[in-house]
Amino acid sequence: MNCRSRVVLLLAISMSPAALLSAQTQVQHVKVLGSGQAIEVEIQSSGAVVPQSQMITGPNRIIVDFPGALPAPQLRTLNVNRGALKSIRSGLFSSNPPVTRVVLDLTEPQSYQIFSVRNVVMLKVGPVKTTESKMTGPTQALVSSPVAPATPPNPPLEVAYENGLLRIHTERATLAQVLFEVQRQTGAEIPIPAGSESEEIAVELGPAPAREVLATLLNGSRYNFIFVGNTRGRNLQKAILSVR
């Protein structure tokens, strides 16, 4: 072993846990913004991280995972109690590989939009309304703007689920809207990938078993997917999505 290798090895051995933590990307701050019932949650990290999010019922909560990031020591549970948002919890969900999880505890299911700009992630949380006006630009969540004229209602979206059979009809809804409604109708855990709020789709699928309809919906998309549930029946418990 040459001198340079010995120096590198000694430095690696001598690094304290605190030094190792500081060298890793960290989720540093969680803040609640907005006014009144309009709720915005800002999550800041020390480096750019691609978040993964999902809305889960029973109990109602929005989960945002930060792969490859550790929670900073200063993160604490925030008691909010504003609108449908009760509290925000943050912590280490997985250590190998590291994943920091931020959980928004809710009193009732909520729709949400998630925007990511460099090392800042912004969530806009609001009631489940199919005609609510949506923001379309990834940076608009971070900038205040004058009140704009009323926009037309969102394109029609119909999702029906009965006896394990799922039907989806939409002319131009976003993938995020479709996945959220499928999640709400089926009760399955389905993550809403960042960026899917700007992906418009037009489909007529089903009625067919839920996993077959979702597979057809996602085939050819930029997402890999795995379904968890009873493969012999029509039960769908969870969908795992990742960007190709």
C-alpha positions as CSV (number, residue, x, y, z in Angstrom):
1,M,0.0,0.0,0.0
2,N,1.5,3.3,-1.0
3,C,1.5,6.5,1.1
4,R,-1.4,8.1,-0.6
5,S,-3.6,5.0,-0.1
6,R,-2.7,4.9,3.6
7,V,-3.6,8.6,4.0
8,V,-7.1,8.0,2.3
9,L,-7.7,5.0,4.5
10,L,-6.7,6.8,7.7
11,L,-9.0,9.7,6.8
12,A,-11.9,7.3,6.1
13,I,-11.4,5.5,9.5
14,S,-11.1,8.8,11.4
15,M,-14.3,10.3,10.1
16,S,-16.9,10.6,12.8
17,P,-20.6,9.7,12.3
18,A,-21.4,13.4,12.3
19,A,-18.9,14.0,9.5
20,L,-20.4,11.1,7.5
21,L,-23.8,12.5,8.1
22,S,-22.8,16.0,6.8
23,A,-21.3,14.4,3.7
24,Q,-24.7,12.8,2.8
25,T,-27.6,14.7,1.2
26,Q,-30.0,15.7,4.0
27,V,-33.6,16.8,4.3
28,Q,-33.1,19.9,6.3
29,H,-36.3,22.0,6.7
30,V,-40.0,21.5,6.6
31,K,-42.2,24.6,6.6
32,V,-46.0,25.2,6.3
33,L,-46.8,28.2,4.1
34,G,-50.0,29.7,2.7
35,S,-52.9,31.4,4.5
36,G,-56.3,30.2,5.7
37,Q,-57.3,26.9,4.2
38,A,-54.8,27.2,1.4
39,I,-51.9,25.0,2.6
40,E,-48.5,24.8,1.1
41,V,-45.7,22.7,2.5
42,E,-42.1,23.5,1.6
43,I,-39.4,20.8,2.1
44,Q,-35.8,21.8,1.6
45,S,-32.8,19.5,1.3
46,S,-29.1,20.1,1.1
47,G,-28.9,18.8,-2.5
48,A,-31.2,17.9,-5.4
49,V,-33.4,14.8,-4.7
50,V,-36.2,13.3,-6.8
51,P,-39.1,12.8,-4.4
52,Q,-41.7,10.0,-4.6
53,S,-45.2,10.7,-3.2
54,Q,-48.4,9.0,-2.6
55,M,-51.8,9.5,-0.9
56,I,-52.9,6.8,1.5
57,T,-56.2,6.4,3.4
58,G,-56.9,4.6,6.7
59,P,-55.5,6.7,8.3
60,N,-55.4,9.6,5.7
61,R,-51.9,10.8,4.9
62,I,-49.7,12.1,2.2
63,I,-46.3,10.4,2.1
64,V,-43.2,12.0,0.4
65,D,-40.0,9.9,0.3
66,F,-36.6,11.2,-0.5
67,P,-34.4,8.4,-1.8
68,G,-30.7,8.8,-1.0
69,A,-31.2,11.4,1.7
70,L,-30.9,11.3,5.5
71,P,-33.0,13.4,7.9
72,A,-31.1,16.4,9.4
73,P,-30.9,16.3,13.2
74,Q,-33.0,19.5,13.6
75,L,-36.1,18.0,12.0
76,R,-39.0,17.8,14.4
77,T,-42.7,16.9,14.3
78,L,-44.8,19.9,13.4
79,N,-48.3,20.2,15.0
80,V,-50.2,22.2,12.3
81,N,-54.0,21.7,12.9
82,R,-55.0,23.9,10.0
83,G,-57.6,22.9,7.5
84,A,-57.3,19.1,6.9
85,L,-53.6,19.1,7.9
86,K,-53.1,17.8,11.5
87,S,-49.3,17.4,11.7
88,I,-46.1,16.7,9.7
89,R,-43.7,13.9,10.8
90,S,-40.2,13.4,9.4
91,G,-37.7,10.6,9.9
92,L,-35.5,7.9,8.5
93,F,-37.6,5.3,6.7
94,S,-34.8,3.1,5.4
95,S,-31.1,3.1,6.3
96,N,-29.8,0.9,3.5
97,P,-30.3,2.5,1.0
98,P,-31.1,5.7,2.9
99,V,-34.6,7.1,2.5
100,T,-36.1,10.0,4.5
101,R,-39.9,10.0,4.8
102,V,-42.0,13.1,5.4
103,V,-45.7,12.3,6.3
104,L,-48.5,14.8,6.3
105,D,-51.2,13.5,8.6
106,L,-54.7,14.5,7.4
107,T,-58.2,14.5,8.9
108,E,-59.7,13.6,5.5
109,P,-58.4,12.6,2.0
110,Q,-57.0,15.6,0.0
111,S,-55.8,16.2,-3.5
112,Y,-52.3,17.5,-3.8
113,Q,-49.7,18.7,-6.3
114,I,-46.0,18.4,-5.9
115,F,-43.4,20.5,-7.6
116,S,-39.6,20.2,-7.4
117,V,-37.1,22.9,-8.2
118,R,-33.5,22.1,-7.5
119,N,-33.3,21.3,-3.7
120,V,-36.8,22.6,-2.8
121,V,-40.0,20.5,-3.0
122,M,-43.4,22.2,-2.7
123,L,-46.7,20.5,-2.0
124,K,-50.0,22.3,-2.5
125,V,-52.7,20.5,-0.5
126,G,-56.4,21.0,-1.0
127,P,-59.9,19.4,-1.0
128,V,-60.7,16.7,-3.5
129,K,-62.4,18.6,-6.3
130,T,-62.5,17.4,-10.0
131,T,-63.2,21.0,-11.2
132,E,-60.5,22.7,-9.2
133,S,-58.1,24.9,-11.2
134,K,-54.6,23.4,-11.4
135,M,-51.2,25.1,-11.7
136,T,-49.2,23.8,-14.6
137,G,-45.7,25.3,-14.4
138,P,-43.1,23.6,-12.1
139,T,-42.0,27.0,-10.7
140,Q,-45.4,28.6,-10.2
141,A,-45.7,26.9,-6.8
142,L,-42.8,29.1,-5.6
143,V,-44.0,32.4,-7.0
144,S,-46.9,34.6,-6.0
145,S,-49.0,35.9,-8.9
146,P,-52.1,38.1,-9.4
147,V,-55.5,36.5,-9.5
148,A,-56.1,35.1,-13.0
149,P,-59.4,34.9,-14.8
150,A,-61.5,31.8,-14.2
151,T,-60.3,28.8,-16.2
152,P,-62.6,26.1,-17.8
153,P,-63.2,22.9,-15.7
154,N,-60.7,20.1,-16.0
155,P,-61.2,17.7,-18.8
156,P,-63.7,14.9,-18.0
157,L,-62.4,12.0,-16.0
158,E,-64.4,8.9,-15.2
159,V,-63.1,6.1,-13.0
160,A,-65.3,3.3,-11.9
161,Y,-64.4,0.3,-9.8
162,E,-66.9,-2.6,-9.0
163,N,-66.3,-6.3,-8.2
164,G,-62.6,-6.0,-8.9
165,L,-63.2,-4.5,-12.4
166,L,-61.8,-1.1,-13.2
167,R,-62.8,1.3,-15.9
168,I,-61.0,4.5,-16.9
169,H,-62.2,7.1,-19.3
170,T,-60.6,10.4,-19.9
171,E,-60.1,12.8,-22.8
172,R,-57.2,14.8,-21.5
173,A,-56.7,14.4,-17.7
174,T,-53.2,14.2,-16.3
175,L,-51.7,11.0,-15.2
176,A,-51.5,12.3,-11.6
177,Q,-55.3,12.9,-11.6
178,V,-56.0,9.4,-13.0
179,L,-53.7,7.6,-10.5
180,F,-55.2,9.6,-7.6
181,E,-58.7,8.7,-8.6
182,V,-57.8,5.0,-9.1
183,Q,-56.2,5.0,-5.7
184,R,-59.3,6.6,-4.1
185,Q,-61.7,4.2,-5.8
186,T,-59.7,0.9,-5.3
187,G,-58.1,1.7,-1.9
188,A,-54.8,0.5,-3.2
189,E,-51.5,2.3,-2.4
190,I,-50.5,4.0,-5.6
191,P,-47.7,6.6,-5.6
192,I,-48.2,9.8,-7.6
193,P,-44.8,10.3,-9.4
194,A,-43.4,13.8,-9.5
195,G,-43.9,15.2,-13.0
196,S,-47.1,13.2,-13.7
197,E,-49.2,16.3,-13.0
198,S,-48.1,17.6,-16.4
199,E,-48.5,14.4,-18.4
200,E,-51.9,14.5,-20.2
201,I,-53.5,11.3,-21.4
202,A,-56.6,10.2,-23.3
203,V,-57.7,6.6,-22.7
204,E,-60.8,4.3,-22.7
205,L,-59.9,1.2,-20.7
206,G,-61.9,-1.6,-19.1
207,P,-63.9,-2.7,-17.4
208,A,-61.3,-5.3,-16.6
209,P,-59.3,-6.5,-13.6
210,A,-57.5,-3.4,-12.0
211,R,-54.0,-4.7,-12.5
212,E,-54.7,-5.3,-16.2
213,V,-56.1,-1.8,-16.7
214,L,-53.2,-0.2,-14.9
215,A,-50.7,-2.3,-16.8
216,T,-52.3,-1.1,-20.1
217,L,-52.3,2.5,-18.8
218,L,-48.6,2.4,-17.9
219,N,-47.2,0.3,-20.8
220,G,-45.1,2.5,-23.0
221,S,-44.8,5.3,-20.3
222,R,-41.6,6.4,-18.7
223,Y,-42.4,4.4,-15.5
224,N,-41.5,0.9,-14.5
225,F,-44.2,-0.7,-12.4
226,I,-44.8,-3.7,-10.1
227,F,-48.2,-4.7,-8.7
228,V,-48.7,-6.3,-5.3
229,G,-51.9,-8.3,-4.6
230,N,-53.6,-11.6,-5.2
231,T,-52.4,-12.7,-8.7
232,R,-55.1,-15.3,-9.0
233,G,-57.9,-12.9,-8.2
234,R,-58.7,-9.3,-8.9
235,N,-57.3,-7.8,-5.7
236,L,-54.8,-5.0,-6.0
237,Q,-53.1,-3.9,-2.8
238,K,-50.2,-1.7,-4.0
239,A,-48.5,-0.4,-7.1
240,I,-44.8,0.4,-7.1
241,L,-43.7,3.0,-9.7
242,S,-40.2,4.2,-10.6
243,V,-38.9,6.3,-13.5
244,R,-37.1,4.3,-16.2
